[in-house]
Amino acid sequence: MATLVETQRFASGHDDLVHDIQYDFYGKRFATCSSDHKIKIWDLDDNTGEWVLNDSWKAHDASVLKVIWAHPEFGNVLASCSFDRTVRIWEEQEHEARQSGRRWAEKARLADSKATVWDVGFAPNNLGLQLASVSAEGLVRIYEALDVVQLNQWTLSEEFEISGATRESEARLSLDWCSSRYVHPMLVVGCGKDNVAKVFRQTGYKDWRPFEILAGHVGGINDVAWAPTVGRSYHLIATACKDGHVRIFKLTGDTQGASTTSSANGSGSAATSYFAPPAPRLPSATRLVASEDQQEQLPNPRSFKFRVDCVADFDDHRLEVQNVSWNITGTMLSSTGDDGTVMMWHAPWLDSWERAAVITQGQKNGNMEVEGV
């Protein structure tokens, strides 16, 4: 038994189920969203170490499912999505008083979806201010603010299908961007009732195609998370599944063009990585076609495929796993499940993943307890 961190419990102030919690880039504030239709922002008081409410407001006309922060180079900007079929963009108004209900202003409302919007995610900042959403129609939409100063002007730049439409009660859909600037833009999408996640790669302007499939799930996928690469020559993607499993997939370069999937006990093989020096940022309309020299630095995205290995498969939650999230270096994974615990996973050595800690609510005093393994 070992205590790894000091935990702090406080009342969220929400009147219903909290669906999502997201820290900002610096870890000094976080946002929560709930079925009470509200978003709340919390700031860390450096003097007391307490979390202080920045503001709370009614953000949607139905349950708010996801909230996400933009990169700080674009200011204090949030995006949220909801059962009300919209994506909304929020910006902090620093001249407004805290806890006034007016400190965060709605700058844009993206209402192209005809069904629940399950997830949203901002693209890596080197791609500009882009936002992807996935809805129960089975569609991914990518929006871009061409002028980051005018956040009320967003363009639907791309739209592509990931799977057939799903009933809102069947399964969640989820997505996450690859954060590396050394590759072509990529997204991993959890395809809900299809029981697979797919890696989509941008092969040209307005041309997103599925390449690798992360298989082996025996239930719908609730969440996906693409780990920051931080110098690795391979990629890691985690999935949270209705079958109670947390799985980690390793993607390594395969210059032969054959994408394979092996089990968590597979040995894998060495291969050339899909990395190259980053190209300069370009306007979206010409980003992938303006400079042939820039594109020659990368493998042809149409012919290149990753080798896919499932390097970890854990069923410790025993119940449905709801969320997975990586730390900033992609070396520690956290997962939450219906068992009421947060579990931490790490790899002491290559591909040997194990449980590092379990955070639970104490039975006697209700305080959070951390158990090391």
Backbone hydrogen bonds, N-H to C=O, Kabsch-Sander energy under -0.5 kcal/mol:
donor,donor_aa,acceptor,acceptor_aa,energy
4,L,2,A,-0.6
7,T,5,V,-0.5
19,H,17,L,-0.6
19,H,33,C,-1.9
20,D,33,C,-1.2
22,Q,31,A,-2.3
24,D,29,R,-2.4
27,G,24,D,-0.9
30,F,42,W,-2.0
31,A,22,Q,-2.5
32,T,40,K,-2.5
33,C,20,D,-1.7
34,S,38,K,-1.4
35,S,17,L,-2.4
37,H,34,S,-1.2
39,I,57,W,-2.0
40,K,32,T,-2.2
41,I,55,D,-2.4
42,W,30,F,-2.9
43,D,52,V,-3.1
44,L,28,K,-2.6
45,D,43,D,-0.5
45,D,50,E,-3.1
46,D,44,L,-0.8
49,G,45,D,-2.9
52,V,43,D,-3.3
52,V,50,E,-0.6
54,N,41,I,-3.4
55,D,41,I,-1.1
57,W,39,I,-1.9
59,A,37,H,-2.6
59,A,57,W,-0.7
60,H,37,H,-1.5
64,V,34,S,-2.3
65,L,63,S,-0.6
65,L,81,C,-1.9
66,K,81,C,-1.2
68,I,79,A,-2.4
70,A,77,V,-2.5
74,F,71,H,-2.3
75,G,72,P,-1.8
77,V,75,G,-1.3
78,L,90,W,-2.7
79,A,68,I,-2.2
80,S,88,R,-2.0
81,C,66,K,-1.8
82,S,86,T,-1.0
83,F,63,S,-1.9
85,R,82,S,-1.3
87,V,110,L,-2.1
88,R,80,S,-2.3
89,I,108,A,-2.5
90,W,78,L,-2.8
91,E,105,A,-2.1
92,E,76,N,-2.1
93,Q,103,R,-4.2
94,E,92,E,-0.8
96,E,93,Q,-2.0
99,Q,54,N,-3.0
100,S,97,A,-1.0
105,A,91,E,-2.6
105,A,103,R,-0.6
107,K,89,I,-3.0
107,K,105,A,-0.6
108,A,89,I,-1.1
110,L,87,V,-3.6
111,A,109,R,-0.7
117,V,82,S,-1.8
118,W,116,T,-0.7
118,W,134,V,-1.9
119,D,134,V,-1.4
121,G,132,A,-2.2
123,A,130,Q,-2.3
127,L,124,P,-2.3
128,G,125,N,-1.7
130,Q,128,G,-1.6
131,L,143,Y,-2.4
132,A,121,G,-2.9
133,S,141,R,-2.4
134,V,119,D,-2.0
135,S,139,L,-2.1
136,A,116,T,-2.6
138,G,135,S,-2.3
139,L,135,S,-0.6
140,V,160,F,-3.0
141,R,133,S,-2.4
142,I,158,E,-2.9
143,Y,131,L,-3.2
143,Y,141,R,-0.5
144,E,155,T,-2.0
145,A,129,L,-2.3
146,L,144,E,-0.9
148,V,146,L,-0.6
150,Q,147,D,-1.3
151,L,149,V,-1.0
153,Q,150,Q,-1.7
154,W,152,N,-0.6
155,T,144,E,-2.6
157,S,142,I,-1.8
157,S,155,T,-1.2
158,E,142,I,-1.7
160,F,140,V,-2.3
162,I,138,G,-2.8
163,S,138,G,-1.0
166,T,136,A,-2.6
170,E,167,R,-2.0
171,A,167,R,-0.8
174,S,190,G,-1.4
176,D,188,V,-1.8
178,C,186,M,-2.2
179,S,177,W,-0.6
183,V,180,S,-0.5
187,L,200,F,-2.4
188,V,176,D,-2.7
189,V,198,K,-2.7
190,G,174,S,-2.3
191,C,189,V,-0.7
191,C,196,V,-2.3
194,D,191,C,-2.1
195,N,192,G,-2.0
197,A,214,L,-1.7
198,K,189,V,-2.4
199,V,212,E,-2.7
200,F,187,L,-3.3
200,F,198,K,-0.6
201,R,209,R,-2.6
202,Q,185,P,-2.4
203,T,201,R,-0.7
203,T,207,D,-2.6
204,G,207,D,-0.9
207,D,204,G,-1.9
209,R,201,R,-2.2
211,F,199,V,-2.9
214,L,197,A,-3.5
215,A,213,I,-0.9
217,H,195,N,-0.7
221,I,192,G,-0.9
222,N,220,G,-0.6
222,N,240,A,-2.6
223,D,240,A,-1.4
225,A,238,A,-2.1
227,A,225,A,-0.6
227,A,236,L,-2.8
232,R,229,T,-1.9
235,H,251,L,-2.5
237,I,249,F,-2.4
238,A,225,A,-2.8
239,T,247,R,-2.3
240,A,223,D,-2.5
241,C,245,H,-1.7
242,K,220,G,-3.0
244,G,241,C,-1.5
246,V,314,F,-2.6
247,R,239,T,-1.8
248,I,312,A,-2.2
249,F,237,I,-3.4
250,K,309,D,-3.5
251,L,235,H,-2.6
252,T,250,K,-0.6
252,T,307,R,-2.2
254,D,305,K,-1.0
257,G,254,D,-1.8
259,S,257,G,-0.6
260,T,258,A,-0.5
262,S,308,V,-1.0
266,G,263,S,-1.8
275,F,273,S,-1.3
276,A,182,Y,-0.9
286,T,283,P,-1.7
287,R,283,P,-0.8
287,R,284,S,-0.6
289,V,286,T,-1.0
290,A,286,T,-2.3
295,Q,291,S,-1.5
296,E,292,E,-1.8
297,Q,294,Q,-1.1
298,L,295,Q,-1.5
303,S,300,N,-0.7
304,F,300,N,-2.1
305,K,254,D,-0.9
307,R,252,T,-3.4
308,V,260,T,-3.0
309,D,250,K,-2.3
309,D,307,R,-0.5
310,C,262,S,-2.4
311,V,248,I,-1.8
311,V,309,D,-1.0
312,A,248,I,-1.3
314,F,246,V,-2.9
318,R,244,G,-0.6
318,R,315,D,-1.1
321,V,241,C,-2.1
322,Q,336,T,-2.4
323,N,336,T,-1.4
325,S,334,S,-2.1
327,N,332,M,-2.0
330,G,327,N,-1.3
333,L,345,W,-2.6
334,S,325,S,-2.9
335,S,343,M,-2.2
336,T,323,N,-2.0
337,G,341,T,-1.3
338,D,320,E,-2.6
340,G,337,G,-1.6
342,V,359,I,-2.1
343,M,335,S,-2.7
344,M,357,A,-2.8
345,W,333,L,-3.1
346,H,354,E,-2.4
347,A,331,T,-0.6
352,S,349,W,-2.3
353,W,351,D,-0.9
354,E,346,H,-2.8
356,A,344,M,-3.4
357,A,344,M,-1.2
358,V,371,E,-2.1
359,I,342,V,-3.3
360,T,358,V,-0.6
360,T,369,E,-2.7
362,G,360,T,-0.5
362,G,367,N,-4.0
366,G,362,G,-0.6
369,E,360,T,-3.5
371,E,358,V,-2.9
371,E,369,E,-0.5
372,G,2,A,-0.5
372,G,370,V,-0.6
373,V,356,A,-1.5
